[in-house]
Amino acid sequence: MANLLGPWGEAQAADYLRRKGYTLVAANYRCRFGEIDLIVRNRRYLVFVEVKLRKSAGFAQAREFVDFRKQQRIRATASMYLSRYPTSLQPRFDVIEIYAPQGMETKKLTINHLEDAFE
């Protein structure tokens, strides 16, 4: 069951972003440097999104798990993506925190979208 939570959380984030006017470009993009959960775009930005799903912020806020090393891996992976798929859009790094107290049974998720979370 736990291994289904990650993809479920990413699907919730993708739906949320679609409702905000973003278009999904890729999900779970992988290369030798790492993985990016979602890549979305709008008219101005190509956004590399890290999704963090937690039951609560009791231990720490979900964004705190995107530490410097994780940011470095995401940056390197994004650079690889951009070298393969050039774009005129401005790249941006976002974090989406999803709090689901009852896991996949949660009726009302709390979603925090942190735009430009790191450079």
PyMOL commands that place a pseudoatom at each C-alpha (Angstrom):
pseudoatom trace, name=CA, resn=MET, resi=1, chain=A, elem=C, hetatm=0, pos=[0.000, 0.000, 0.000]
pseudoatom trace, name=CA, resn=ALA, resi=2, chain=A, elem=C, hetatm=0, pos=[2.787, 2.453, 0.902]
pseudoatom trace, name=CA, resn=ASN, resi=3, chain=A, elem=C, hetatm=0, pos=[4.356, 2.110, -2.551]
pseudoatom trace, name=CA, resn=LEU, resi=4, chain=A, elem=C, hetatm=0, pos=[1.072, 3.329, -4.082]
pseudoatom trace, name=CA, resn=LEU, resi=5, chain=A, elem=C, hetatm=0, pos=[1.074, 6.560, -2.071]
pseudoatom trace, name=CA, resn=GLY, resi=6, chain=A, elem=C, hetatm=0, pos=[3.852, 8.249, -4.082]
pseudoatom trace, name=CA, resn=PRO, resi=7, chain=A, elem=C, hetatm=0, pos=[2.165, 7.851, -7.475]
pseudoatom trace, name=CA, resn=TRP, resi=8, chain=A, elem=C, hetatm=0, pos=[-1.194, 8.766, -5.899]
pseudoatom trace, name=CA, resn=GLY, resi=9, chain=A, elem=C, hetatm=0, pos=[0.275, 11.975, -4.452]
pseudoatom trace, name=CA, resn=GLU, resi=10, chain=A, elem=C, hetatm=0, pos=[1.882, 12.850, -7.776]
pseudoatom trace, name=CA, resn=ALA, resi=11, chain=A, elem=C, hetatm=0, pos=[-1.462, 12.319, -9.543]
pseudoatom trace, name=CA, resn=GLN, resi=12, chain=A, elem=C, hetatm=0, pos=[-3.151, 14.658, -7.012]
pseudoatom trace, name=CA, resn=ALA, resi=13, chain=A, elem=C, hetatm=0, pos=[-0.443, 17.281, -7.650]
pseudoatom trace, name=CA, resn=ALA, resi=14, chain=A, elem=C, hetatm=0, pos=[-0.813, 16.903, -11.438]
pseudoatom trace, name=CA, resn=ASP, resi=15, chain=A, elem=C, hetatm=0, pos=[-4.601, 17.401, -11.163]
pseudoatom trace, name=CA, resn=TYR, resi=16, chain=A, elem=C, hetatm=0, pos=[-4.083, 20.451, -8.966]
pseudoatom trace, name=CA, resn=LEU, resi=17, chain=A, elem=C, hetatm=0, pos=[-1.617, 21.963, -11.463]
pseudoatom trace, name=CA, resn=ARG, resi=18, chain=A, elem=C, hetatm=0, pos=[-3.956, 21.250, -14.402]
pseudoatom trace, name=CA, resn=ARG, resi=19, chain=A, elem=C, hetatm=0, pos=[-6.698, 23.155, -12.585]
pseudoatom trace, name=CA, resn=LYS, resi=20, chain=A, elem=C, hetatm=0, pos=[-4.246, 26.075, -12.218]
pseudoatom trace, name=CA, resn=GLY, resi=21, chain=A, elem=C, hetatm=0, pos=[-3.687, 26.150, -15.986]
pseudoatom trace, name=CA, resn=TYR, resi=22, chain=A, elem=C, hetatm=0, pos=[-0.494, 24.110, -16.320]
pseudoatom trace, name=CA, resn=THR, resi=23, chain=A, elem=C, hetatm=0, pos=[0.036, 21.409, -18.950]
pseudoatom trace, name=CA, resn=LEU, resi=24, chain=A, elem=C, hetatm=0, pos=[1.738, 18.175, -17.942]
pseudoatom trace, name=CA, resn=VAL, resi=25, chain=A, elem=C, hetatm=0, pos=[4.899, 17.626, -19.991]
pseudoatom trace, name=CA, resn=ALA, resi=26, chain=A, elem=C, hetatm=0, pos=[6.387, 14.601, -18.188]
pseudoatom trace, name=CA, resn=ALA, resi=27, chain=A, elem=C, hetatm=0, pos=[5.954, 12.542, -15.033]
pseudoatom trace, name=CA, resn=ASN, resi=28, chain=A, elem=C, hetatm=0, pos=[8.758, 10.702, -13.262]
pseudoatom trace, name=CA, resn=TYR, resi=29, chain=A, elem=C, hetatm=0, pos=[11.456, 11.921, -15.647]
pseudoatom trace, name=CA, resn=ARG, resi=30, chain=A, elem=C, hetatm=0, pos=[14.617, 9.941, -14.897]
pseudoatom trace, name=CA, resn=CYS, resi=31, chain=A, elem=C, hetatm=0, pos=[18.229, 10.195, -15.944]
pseudoatom trace, name=CA, resn=ARG, resi=32, chain=A, elem=C, hetatm=0, pos=[21.542, 9.194, -14.408]
pseudoatom trace, name=CA, resn=PHE, resi=33, chain=A, elem=C, hetatm=0, pos=[21.454, 12.208, -12.065]
pseudoatom trace, name=CA, resn=GLY, resi=34, chain=A, elem=C, hetatm=0, pos=[18.069, 11.561, -10.508]
pseudoatom trace, name=CA, resn=GLU, resi=35, chain=A, elem=C, hetatm=0, pos=[14.336, 11.901, -10.974]
pseudoatom trace, name=CA, resn=ILE, resi=36, chain=A, elem=C, hetatm=0, pos=[11.868, 14.762, -11.261]
pseudoatom trace, name=CA, resn=ASP, resi=37, chain=A, elem=C, hetatm=0, pos=[8.321, 13.963, -10.166]
pseudoatom trace, name=CA, resn=LEU, resi=38, chain=A, elem=C, hetatm=0, pos=[6.490, 16.276, -12.573]
pseudoatom trace, name=CA, resn=ILE, resi=39, chain=A, elem=C, hetatm=0, pos=[7.444, 18.623, -15.374]
pseudoatom trace, name=CA, resn=VAL, resi=40, chain=A, elem=C, hetatm=0, pos=[4.693, 21.081, -16.313]
pseudoatom trace, name=CA, resn=ARG, resi=41, chain=A, elem=C, hetatm=0, pos=[4.462, 24.226, -18.377]
pseudoatom trace, name=CA, resn=ASN, resi=42, chain=A, elem=C, hetatm=0, pos=[2.383, 27.312, -18.799]
pseudoatom trace, name=CA, resn=ARG, resi=43, chain=A, elem=C, hetatm=0, pos=[2.851, 30.244, -21.170]
pseudoatom trace, name=CA, resn=ARG, resi=44, chain=A, elem=C, hetatm=0, pos=[5.888, 31.534, -19.308]
pseudoatom trace, name=CA, resn=TYR, resi=45, chain=A, elem=C, hetatm=0, pos=[7.549, 28.723, -17.356]
pseudoatom trace, name=CA, resn=LEU, resi=46, chain=A, elem=C, hetatm=0, pos=[8.761, 25.168, -17.663]
pseudoatom trace, name=CA, resn=VAL, resi=47, chain=A, elem=C, hetatm=0, pos=[8.377, 23.989, -14.086]
pseudoatom trace, name=CA, resn=PHE, resi=48, chain=A, elem=C, hetatm=0, pos=[10.257, 21.127, -12.454]
pseudoatom trace, name=CA, resn=VAL, resi=49, chain=A, elem=C, hetatm=0, pos=[8.098, 19.963, -9.552]
pseudoatom trace, name=CA, resn=GLU, resi=50, chain=A, elem=C, hetatm=0, pos=[9.077, 17.936, -6.500]
pseudoatom trace, name=CA, resn=VAL, resi=51, chain=A, elem=C, hetatm=0, pos=[6.013, 16.444, -4.796]
pseudoatom trace, name=CA, resn=LYS, resi=52, chain=A, elem=C, hetatm=0, pos=[6.148, 15.676, -1.074]
pseudoatom trace, name=CA, resn=LEU, resi=53, chain=A, elem=C, hetatm=0, pos=[3.280, 13.739, 0.495]
pseudoatom trace, name=CA, resn=ARG, resi=54, chain=A, elem=C, hetatm=0, pos=[2.916, 13.485, 4.271]
pseudoatom trace, name=CA, resn=LYS, resi=55, chain=A, elem=C, hetatm=0, pos=[0.168, 12.608, 6.708]
pseudoatom trace, name=CA, resn=SER, resi=56, chain=A, elem=C, hetatm=0, pos=[0.891, 15.749, 8.721]
pseudoatom trace, name=CA, resn=ALA, resi=57, chain=A, elem=C, hetatm=0, pos=[3.441, 18.468, 9.377]
pseudoatom trace, name=CA, resn=GLY, resi=58, chain=A, elem=C, hetatm=0, pos=[3.825, 17.215, 12.961]
pseudoatom trace, name=CA, resn=PHE, resi=59, chain=A, elem=C, hetatm=0, pos=[7.416, 16.029, 12.502]
pseudoatom trace, name=CA, resn=ALA, resi=60, chain=A, elem=C, hetatm=0, pos=[8.447, 18.617, 9.899]
pseudoatom trace, name=CA, resn=GLN, resi=61, chain=A, elem=C, hetatm=0, pos=[6.926, 20.432, 6.970]
pseudoatom trace, name=CA, resn=ALA, resi=62, chain=A, elem=C, hetatm=0, pos=[7.108, 18.390, 3.778]
pseudoatom trace, name=CA, resn=ARG, resi=63, chain=A, elem=C, hetatm=0, pos=[9.218, 21.079, 2.075]
pseudoatom trace, name=CA, resn=GLU, resi=64, chain=A, elem=C, hetatm=0, pos=[11.972, 20.510, 4.630]
pseudoatom trace, name=CA, resn=PHE, resi=65, chain=A, elem=C, hetatm=0, pos=[12.650, 17.130, 3.012]
pseudoatom trace, name=CA, resn=VAL, resi=66, chain=A, elem=C, hetatm=0, pos=[13.813, 18.906, -0.149]
pseudoatom trace, name=CA, resn=ASP, resi=67, chain=A, elem=C, hetatm=0, pos=[17.244, 19.604, 1.287]
pseudoatom trace, name=CA, resn=PHE, resi=68, chain=A, elem=C, hetatm=0, pos=[20.309, 21.029, -0.451]
pseudoatom trace, name=CA, resn=ARG, resi=69, chain=A, elem=C, hetatm=0, pos=[21.478, 17.631, -1.780]
pseudoatom trace, name=CA, resn=LYS, resi=70, chain=A, elem=C, hetatm=0, pos=[18.005, 16.868, -3.164]
pseudoatom trace, name=CA, resn=GLN, resi=71, chain=A, elem=C, hetatm=0, pos=[17.919, 20.319, -4.793]
pseudoatom trace, name=CA, resn=GLN, resi=72, chain=A, elem=C, hetatm=0, pos=[21.321, 19.654, -6.401]
pseudoatom trace, name=CA, resn=ARG, resi=73, chain=A, elem=C, hetatm=0, pos=[20.066, 16.353, -7.875]
pseudoatom trace, name=CA, resn=ILE, resi=74, chain=A, elem=C, hetatm=0, pos=[16.913, 18.026, -9.178]
pseudoatom trace, name=CA, resn=ARG, resi=75, chain=A, elem=C, hetatm=0, pos=[18.971, 20.840, -10.758]
pseudoatom trace, name=CA, resn=ALA, resi=76, chain=A, elem=C, hetatm=0, pos=[21.317, 18.343, -12.453]
pseudoatom trace, name=CA, resn=THR, resi=77, chain=A, elem=C, hetatm=0, pos=[18.364, 16.303, -13.729]
pseudoatom trace, name=CA, resn=ALA, resi=78, chain=A, elem=C, hetatm=0, pos=[16.654, 19.465, -15.013]
pseudoatom trace, name=CA, resn=SER, resi=79, chain=A, elem=C, hetatm=0, pos=[19.861, 20.479, -16.825]
pseudoatom trace, name=CA, resn=MET, resi=80, chain=A, elem=C, hetatm=0, pos=[19.959, 17.084, -18.521]
pseudoatom trace, name=CA, resn=TYR, resi=81, chain=A, elem=C, hetatm=0, pos=[16.290, 17.425, -19.500]
pseudoatom trace, name=CA, resn=LEU, resi=82, chain=A, elem=C, hetatm=0, pos=[16.884, 20.919, -20.932]
pseudoatom trace, name=CA, resn=SER, resi=83, chain=A, elem=C, hetatm=0, pos=[19.895, 19.734, -22.927]
pseudoatom trace, name=CA, resn=ARG, resi=84, chain=A, elem=C, hetatm=0, pos=[17.702, 17.037, -24.524]
pseudoatom trace, name=CA, resn=TYR, resi=85, chain=A, elem=C, hetatm=0, pos=[14.575, 19.165, -24.889]
pseudoatom trace, name=CA, resn=PRO, resi=86, chain=A, elem=C, hetatm=0, pos=[15.520, 22.848, -25.359]
pseudoatom trace, name=CA, resn=THR, resi=87, chain=A, elem=C, hetatm=0, pos=[12.804, 25.408, -24.668]
pseudoatom trace, name=CA, resn=SER, resi=88, chain=A, elem=C, hetatm=0, pos=[12.347, 29.165, -24.755]
pseudoatom trace, name=CA, resn=LEU, resi=89, chain=A, elem=C, hetatm=0, pos=[10.358, 28.955, -21.512]
pseudoatom trace, name=CA, resn=GLN, resi=90, chain=A, elem=C, hetatm=0, pos=[11.925, 30.149, -18.261]
pseudoatom trace, name=CA, resn=PRO, resi=91, chain=A, elem=C, hetatm=0, pos=[12.787, 27.164, -16.022]
pseudoatom trace, name=CA, resn=ARG, resi=92, chain=A, elem=C, hetatm=0, pos=[11.495, 27.199, -12.449]
pseudoatom trace, name=CA, resn=PHE, resi=93, chain=A, elem=C, hetatm=0, pos=[11.668, 24.805, -9.491]
pseudoatom trace, name=CA, resn=ASP, resi=94, chain=A, elem=C, hetatm=0, pos=[8.528, 24.300, -7.411]
pseudoatom trace, name=CA, resn=VAL, resi=95, chain=A, elem=C, hetatm=0, pos=[7.672, 22.091, -4.453]
pseudoatom trace, name=CA, resn=ILE, resi=96, chain=A, elem=C, hetatm=0, pos=[4.158, 20.830, -3.841]
pseudoatom trace, name=CA, resn=GLU, resi=97, chain=A, elem=C, hetatm=0, pos=[3.373, 19.681, -0.316]
pseudoatom trace, name=CA, resn=ILE, resi=98, chain=A, elem=C, hetatm=0, pos=[0.384, 17.413, 0.072]
pseudoatom trace, name=CA, resn=TYR, resi=99, chain=A, elem=C, hetatm=0, pos=[-0.979, 16.584, 3.494]
pseudoatom trace, name=CA, resn=ALA, resi=100, chain=A, elem=C, hetatm=0, pos=[-3.285, 13.557, 3.538]
pseudoatom trace, name=CA, resn=PRO, resi=101, chain=A, elem=C, hetatm=0, pos=[-4.026, 12.528, 7.156]
pseudoatom trace, name=CA, resn=GLN, resi=102, chain=A, elem=C, hetatm=0, pos=[-5.888, 9.366, 6.087]
pseudoatom trace, name=CA, resn=GLY, resi=103, chain=A, elem=C, hetatm=0, pos=[-3.597, 8.560, 3.179]
pseudoatom trace, name=CA, resn=MET, resi=104, chain=A, elem=C, hetatm=0, pos=[-5.455, 7.673, 0.007]
pseudoatom trace, name=CA, resn=GLU, resi=105, chain=A, elem=C, hetatm=0, pos=[-8.740, 7.734, 1.969]
pseudoatom trace, name=CA, resn=THR, resi=106, chain=A, elem=C, hetatm=0, pos=[-8.365, 11.453, 2.712]
pseudoatom trace, name=CA, resn=LYS, resi=107, chain=A, elem=C, hetatm=0, pos=[-11.397, 13.368, 1.430]
pseudoatom trace, name=CA, resn=LYS, resi=108, chain=A, elem=C, hetatm=0, pos=[-9.983, 16.906, 1.658]
pseudoatom trace, name=CA, resn=LEU, resi=109, chain=A, elem=C, hetatm=0, pos=[-6.278, 17.218, 0.963]
pseudoatom trace, name=CA, resn=THR, resi=110, chain=A, elem=C, hetatm=0, pos=[-4.215, 20.190, 1.992]
pseudoatom trace, name=CA, resn=ILE, resi=111, chain=A, elem=C, hetatm=0, pos=[-2.028, 21.227, -0.951]
pseudoatom trace, name=CA, resn=ASN, resi=112, chain=A, elem=C, hetatm=0, pos=[0.644, 23.924, -0.659]
pseudoatom trace, name=CA, resn=HIS, resi=113, chain=A, elem=C, hetatm=0, pos=[2.238, 25.008, -3.928]
pseudoatom trace, name=CA, resn=LEU, resi=114, chain=A, elem=C, hetatm=0, pos=[5.598, 26.693, -3.331]
pseudoatom trace, name=CA, resn=GLU, resi=115, chain=A, elem=C, hetatm=0, pos=[6.544, 28.435, -6.553]
pseudoatom trace, name=CA, resn=ASP, resi=116, chain=A, elem=C, hetatm=0, pos=[10.205, 29.183, -7.199]
pseudoatom trace, name=CA, resn=ALA, resi=117, chain=A, elem=C, hetatm=0, pos=[11.091, 27.128, -4.124]
pseudoatom trace, name=CA, resn=PHE, resi=118, chain=A, elem=C, hetatm=0, pos=[14.810, 27.134, -4.985]
pseudoatom trace, name=CA, resn=GLU, resi=119, chain=A, elem=C, hetatm=0, pos=[17.040, 28.315, -7.810]
for i in range(1, 119): cmd.bond("trace and resi %d" % i, "trace and resi %d" % (i + 1))
show_as sticks, trace
zoom trace
